[in-house]
Amino acid sequence: MVDVQPPVVAVPLSQKDRYAKLKELFEQKYGTAPDFYARAPGRVNLIGEHIDYCGYGVLPMALEQDIVIAVSPNNDGVIRLANSDGNFEDFTCEVNDFEIDKSRPLWYHYFLCGLKGIIEHFKLENPQGMNLVLDGNVPRSAGLSSSSALVCASSLAAVYANGKQLSKLEIADVCSLCEHYIGTIGGGMDQAISFLGQPGTAKYIEFNPLKAKDVALPDGVVFVVSNSCVELNKAATSDFNTRVVECRLAAQILAKKKGLYWRGFKKLGSVQNALGLKLDGMLQEVRQHLHEEPYTKDEVCLELGVTADELASTSLSENTLHVQSFKLFQRATHVYGEANRVLKFKEICTKKPEGATVTLGDLMSESHASCRDMYECSCADLDALVDICIKSGSLGSRLTGAGWGGCAVSMVPADQVEQFIASLSENYYSNDAERAAKVDTALFATQPGGGAAIYYDY
C-alpha cells in the first residue's frame, strides 16, 4: 500500500448536521468556532481475535461510526476538554503536566494517552495547548474500539495542532503504543484499521512491520453488528492482560522445550518463525509440549528455571502479578488455530470458490467457539446472542473485540437483513427493558468505512 498522511478534507455533506451541532456546542463553550476537526473511526474485526499481540495478521474493517474532536489551539498551554455527552464532566490540565491513572481509567485518560504519545514521539518541549469538544457515536465498551478511536483522534489532533506530520503507518504505530500508558497491552489492530480503513473494503493487517492489504468481501452478504449490552472496560480489569501474559508464557515454554533462547521470545508468532513450521505444525507442538491442566506460577518458574521475582520481570505485567494459574495449552491452541482461520478467510475472499459464503460463515462460527472454549473471553449473554444470530439466519456469527461482553458480528444474506434484524430485536432485545431501550444503536448493518482524517468546515 502507498503510505500517505491522513487526508485533510471538507466535512462530508452527509455529516453536515452533526458537525454543525458540534460547532455550535464548541462556540457555546469557548466563544469561537473550532479551527478543525480530528475524526477517527471504530472498527469491527471480522475474524482474528486476540492474535495481533501474538504477531499474527487480522482481518478488520473500519466502521462508519467514529469519534470526532473539534479543536482550536490556544496560547496558554492548557488542555480544555469537553464531551457532547452530558454524562461526562469537563476536564482541564496543563499540557505539560498531567497524569494517566491506570487504576481508575476515565474517558479523558484515553485522550491523554494519544496526546502523551505525540509529545514523546516528537520530544515536544512546549506542546500546543488546545480547546476541544468530543463527540462520539461508537458504542462504548462494546468491542468496537471506541477507546482506541479516541486515542487515534487525540493523536491526530495533537499532530495537526502542533504543526507536525506523520504518515498513516507512522501515526498508527505511535498510537499502538499509546494505550500502554493506561495499562492495556494490545497488538495494534485497532489503531491500524482506524487510520488505514478505506470505504468498501476490509483489510488484512500484518505487524512488525505494519502493512495492510485490501480484502474484497463477497457479494450478496451484509455484516450486522449486535451489541450484547454487557460492558467491559478492559483497562479496568486484568482479564485482557492475563491472556497476553498466558500467550507470552506459552511462547517462552515452547521456545525452551525446542532448545531456543526463551528469554528472547514474547510472541507465539515469533516461535513459529524461529522453528520454520506451519500453523498446523505449531498446533502439534502445543499438543506435545503443553499440558491441558492449568500451570501454577511455581510450575511455570520451574519450567523456565527462574524465581518468582525473575518471572515478574521477564514475563508478567503490572496488573497480572497476582495471577497464580495459567492456561497455556488452551491459549496457544486458540492463537495458532485462529491465525489459520484468518488465512483461510482471506484466501476464500480472494479466490471466491463455489460455496464461499458458507465456508466463511463456518470459519466465523468456529472462531467464536474457540474464543468461548479455549480463550474463555466470551460471556453467557454474548454466547446466547450468537446462538440467536445463527437461529435467525446468520451464515456465521462470532464475538468481535476483546470479549467478556460487547458485540457479535454476523454475516447475513443481503436479502434477509431486515428479517434477521427483526428476529434479533424480538428474541434478544425486546425481552429486557434495558436492552430494548438501546436497540436503535445496539443493532445495525454496516459496511467498510474510511479511515482517520482532518476535517475542515469550509
Disulfide bonds with the S-S distance in Angstrom:
none
